[in-house]
C-alpha cells in the first residue's frame, strides 16, 4: 500500500517507448546511443540491452561508473570534460571504451599529459543552442581541435556531438522540424569537409524526424518516460507518458478551491510549463485508475510548489470528489529532473526498481 509520495512507473509503456526508438534507429541505419541520465537505473538499462543497444550516454562520471559496474562497455559522458576528474576518467578508461566531450586544446593537452589509458573525444558542436560547444560555423577552430586530438598519444577522435536542446522551446512537430532540419544541413556541410561520425541527440528531434541526413548516431534520453512538456510540444502521445507521481492529499481549502498535497520541489523539481495566459504551473492531475492513471482532469493543475508542499488549483467538482488521504496522480513537467530528485521508482505491479541515487556512489 502506498502511503507516501511515490514515483510510479508503467513498465510496459517505458518498454514500448524504448522498442519504438530502437526500431526507428535500426530502420534508418542509425546507431542508438541513448542517454541514461533520464532513468539512471540498471534494471531499466537492461531493457535497452534487450533491444540491441550496446553503447550509452550519461551526464557525469559518477553515472558512467555506475553503468560500467553493470557491464556497459562503451559509454559517452555528454558533458564538457572536467579536468579535475582526470584521474577518475583515466581509471575508468582502463576498463571500458570511454568517450568524453571537449572543445578546448588547453584542456585536451592536460588530459593527454595526465592519462595513461586512451580516451575517445567527441568535439562538441553548438547548433545555436548557446549552451556549450564550438559553433558549427567556426570551421578553422574545429579543424585545429581535431588535429590536436589525432596527434595526441592518449586521445582518440570519435567525431562530433551536437545536442539541439532548444527544441524543447518548440510547440509543434512542425516547429521541431523547422529548427532541426537546418542544423542537420549545417552538419552535412561540415561532414562534406571532415568525414567523421556525427552524434545528434534530443528527444523531440529524434521522436519527430524521419530523415537525419548525415547523422550516424542519436542519443535521446527523455523518450524512455516522456512527460507533460514532450506531450505539449507534440513529440509524444499522452498515453506514452510512462511515469506519474502519486501524491497524498493532506488538506482541502474549499474557499480557495485548492488542495495541499505532499508533492513539492523535492519531488518534482521546480521545472514549470506556462498556460495560455503565460502563468507557470508544475504538473497536471490525471484520473486515477485501478492500475495506472487515465486522462488529465480539465482545470486542475499543480499551481505552485515549495519544498514539500504542492498547491493544486481545482474545479469545485474535483474538490468535492477528492478526500483528504486520497492519492492523486500528477504528470510531471520534466521527467528527467523528477526521476533524479526522487531517486527511486515503483512499478504499477508494486515492484521496486533500482536507481543510481540508492547506490550512494560518491
C-alpha positions, -999 to 999 in steps of 0.1 A, spaced: 0 0 0 13 34 -10 14 59 20 39 85 8 47 104 -23 57 78 -49 70 80 -84 51 53 -103 64 37 -135 43 20 -161 69 -6 -172 51 -16 -204 48 20 -216 86 25 -210 95 -7 -227 73 2 -257 90 37 -259 124 20 -259 113 -5 -286 99 22 -308 130 43 -307 153 13 -312 132 2 -342 134 37 -357 171 38 -353 176 4 -370 152 13 -398 172 45 -405 206 28 -401 215 49 -371 233 38 -340 212 44 -309 234 55 -280 206 65 -256 211 90 -228 207 73 -195 206 104 -174 168 102 -175 163 69 -158 197 62 -141 187 26 -134 205 -8 -140 172 -25 -145 158 0 -169 191 -1 -187 186 -39 -192 155 -31 -212 177 -13 -237 200 -42 -239 170 -63 -249 166 -41 -279 202 -45 -290 217 -13 -276 255 -16 -270 267 20 -264 252 45 -240 254 82 -230 255 97 -195 260 131 -180 286 125 -152 315 103 -143 295 91 -113 268 79 -137 294 64 -161 310 44 -132 275 32 -121 267 18 -156 302 4 -161 297 -16 -129 266 -31 -147 287 -43 -177 283 -14 -202 315 -13 -222 310 18 -244 300 50 -225 299 86 -236 299 113 -209 280 140 -227 291 169 -207 321 193 -211 350 173 -198 361 183 -162 399 183 -159 395 180 -121 383 144 -127 411 133 -150 423 106 -126 389 90 -124 385 93 -161 418 75 -166 409 47 -142 375 42 -159 391 42 -194 413 13 -182 383 -10 -182 358 4 -208 357 23 -241 352 58 -226 342 88 -247 340 125 -235 332 159 -250 358 186 -254 363 219 -273 395 234 -258 430 224 -268 444 235 -235 421 211 -217 430 183 -241 467 190 -236 463 185 -198 442 153 -202 466 138 -227 495 146 -204 479 131 -173 463 99 -185 478 66 -195 447 49 -209 432 61 -243 401 82 -241 378 89 -271 370 125 -277 339 140 -294 343 176 -305 311 192 -291 294 214 -315 270 242 -306 240 241 -330 230 276 -319 217 263 -286 242 286 -270 249 263 -240 283 247 -248 303 236 -278 321 252 -308 297 269 -332 293 248 -363 303 278 -384 338 281 -368 354 256 -392 391 266 -386 387 261 -348 371 227 -353 400 217 -376 426 228 -351 410 208 -322 405 177 -344 442 179 -355 454 181 -319 433 150 -309 446 130 -338 482 138 -330 478 132 -292 492 100 -278 463 91 -255 433 106 -273 411 91 -300 390 112 -323 354 99 -322 337 126 -343 312 153 -335 285 156 -309 256 181 -313 227 185 -288 197 205 -301 182 211 -267 164 242 -278 138 220 -295 122 220 -260 111 256 -267 91 244 -298 53 239 -296 46 216 -325 61 189 -347 64 214 -375 84 238 -353 107 210 -342 113 201 -379 119 237 -388 145 241 -360 163 207 -365 164 205 -403 187 235 -410 211 222 -382 213 188 -400 220 207 -432 249 226 -415 262 193 -402 261 179 -437 283 208 -449 308 201 -421 308 164 -429 315 171 -466 348 187 -454 355 164 -425 342 129 -429 337 118 -393 308 103 -373 282 127 -360 261 120 -329 230 140 -327 206 139 -298 174 153 -281 141 136 -276 119 160 -296 141 158 -328 146 120 -325 109 114 -319 96 136 -347 122 135 -376 121 108 -402 153 119 -420 185 125 -401 207 132 -432 244 127 -425 239 118 -388 253 85 -377 243 82 -341 214 95 -320 214 99 -282 179 109 -269 171 102 -233 137 116 -221 118 94 -245 120 64 -221 94 81 -199 83 113 -218 64 139 -198 39 168 -200 64 190 -219 70 164 -245 33 159 -250 27 196 -254 54 200 -280 40 170 -298 70 147 -295 48 120 -279 12 110 -273 -3 113 -238 -6 75 -235 32 72 -240 40 91 -207 53 63 -185 56 80 -151 33 98 -127 38 110 -92 13 96 -67 8 123 -41 -12 122 -8 -38 149 -3 -32 163 31 -56 193 32 -86 208 14 -94 246 12 -129 249 -3 -130 287 -2 -99 288 -24 -108 257 -45 -74 243 -36 -58 211 -23 -25 207 -5 -6 176 -15 27 161 -3 44 168 -36 68 198 -37 101 208 -53 119 180 -36 97 156 -56 91 174 -89 120 200 -91 109 235 -100 105 230 -137 73 246 -149 52 249 -181 31 280 -190 -6 280 -197 -21 301 -225 -20 332 -203 17 327 -195 11 316 -160 35 288 -149 23 255 -134 43 225 -122 22 194 -131 -12 183 -143 -35 159 -124 -48 127 -140 -77 105 -133 -67 76 -110 -74 41 -124 -73 7 -107 -39 2 -124 -21 33 -135 -36 67 -145 -61 80 -170 -68 112 -188 -59 147 -175 -86 163 -153 -95 196 -170 -90 227 -150 -69 210 -123 -32 218 -121 -3 219 -96 -1 256 -94 28 260 -70 55 241 -51 76 249 -21 100 224 -6 75 197 5 41 213 -2 22 214 -35 -8 235 -41 -34 221 -65 -58 245 -81 -91 227 -86 -126 230 -101 -153 229 -75 -164 195 -89 -129 179 -84 -126 194 -49 -158 178 -39 -148 145 -53 -113 142 -36 -109 134 0 -80 140 24 -60 108 24 -66 101 -13 -36 96 -36 -38 116 -68 -16 110 -99 4 141 -111 21 141 -145 55 158 -142 66 187 -164 101 172 -168 106 135 -162 145 137 -161 146 161 -132 116 144 -114 133 110 -116 166 125 -105 152 142 -74 131 112 -64 159 86 -69 135 56 -69 106 41 -88 77 18 -81 62 -3 -109 24 -5 -111 29 -41 -100 44 -29 -67 80 -39 -77 107 -15 -66 131 -5 -94 167 5 -87 182 40 -92 217 53 -91 208 75 -61 201 45 -40 237 32 -46 252 63 -28 282 64 -52 303 94 -44 
